[in-house]
Amino acid sequence: MAATTARHAKGTRMLKEFKEFAIKGSVLDMAVGIVIGGAFTPIVKSLVDDVLMPPIGLLLGRVDFSNLFFVLRGGQTTGPYATVEVAREAGAVTVNWGLFVNQIVTFLIVAFAVFLLVKGVNRWRRQEEAAPEPAPAEPAEEVVLLREIRDALAAR
């Protein structure tokens, strides 16, 4: 019976510690960050694929980065293959370095956005820490009189 009680107390203590861990602000902040990051990723991917890379490709001579690849081994139909999708359908083995470039650009944009976010939060925290503590308000006249009466009575 004593062993059962000890296990129950240990389990209760562990549950309490888990609640403290799960409710801490840092865990909640992390969860919010993961959800926001999940929603932010498709936006950044579209920004890279649909907005940034087409002008860069145009500047480089009408290059579509998503279709820059080289064939390691031909597929069932012989190449050249116009797109990565056509090469995949033919069963060719390709190295899709243009898609890799797109992913690097996506990563750099996300990393820069996170950097700006962290920098802003750190600036906000520094301002909050540097803010002077408000001076305590002067006690009301009645409180001062009551203190004087208390001190006078204590002195008798």
HUWOBEL-V562041 format. One record per residue. N is the residue number from 1. PHI is phi in degrees with one decimal (* if undefined). Layout:
N:PHI
N:PHI
This chain:
1:*
2:-65.2
3:-65.8
4:-64.7
5:-63.5
6:-64.7
7:-64.1
8:-63.6
9:-63.9
10:-65.0
11:-63.6
12:-64.7
13:-63.9
14:-65.4
15:-63.7
16:-63.6
17:-63.0
18:-64.9
19:-60.9
20:-61.0
21:-65.0
22:-70.0
23:-91.0
24:-56.6
25:-59.4
26:-65.2
27:-68.6
28:-65.0
29:-60.3
30:-63.6
31:-63.1
32:-62.9
33:-61.9
34:-66.0
35:-64.8
36:-64.4
37:-61.2
38:-63.2
39:-77.6
40:-78.7
41:-59.2
42:-63.3
43:-65.7
44:-65.9
45:-60.4
46:-65.3
47:-59.0
48:-68.2
49:-68.7
50:-103.4
51:-114.5
52:-82.8
53:-69.8
54:-58.8
55:-64.7
56:-63.5
57:-62.2
58:-64.3
59:-63.6
60:-93.5
61:94.7
62:58.8
63:-92.5
64:-98.7
65:-60.4
66:-67.9
67:-115.0
68:-93.4
69:-156.9
70:-133.1
71:-91.1
72:-86.6
73:-148.5
74:-65.3
75:-95.1
76:-66.4
77:-103.0
78:-79.9
79:-81.9
80:-75.0
81:-103.5
82:-73.5
83:-136.5
84:-64.0
85:-62.8
86:-63.1
87:-64.8
88:-63.9
89:-61.4
90:-77.5
91:85.7
92:-75.4
93:-97.9
94:-127.9
95:-107.7
96:-95.0
97:-71.8
98:-67.3
99:-64.3
100:-64.0
101:-60.9
102:-58.4
103:-66.8
104:-64.4
105:-63.0
106:-58.9
107:-59.8
108:-62.8
109:-66.9
110:-63.2
111:-61.9
112:-66.7
113:-63.3
114:-65.4
115:-58.2
116:-63.1
117:-63.5
118:-64.0
119:-61.4
120:-64.8
121:-64.1
122:-63.1
123:-63.0
124:-62.6
125:-66.1
126:-63.3
127:-64.4
128:-65.6
129:-69.7
130:-79.6
131:-63.4
132:-69.2
133:-68.3
134:-66.5
135:-67.9
136:-65.1
137:-70.6
138:-64.3
139:-65.8
140:-64.5
141:-60.1
142:-64.2
143:-65.8
144:-62.4
145:-63.6
146:-63.5
147:-65.6
148:-63.8
149:-64.1
150:-59.9
151:-66.2
152:-66.3
153:-67.1
154:-71.5
155:-74.3
156:-69.9
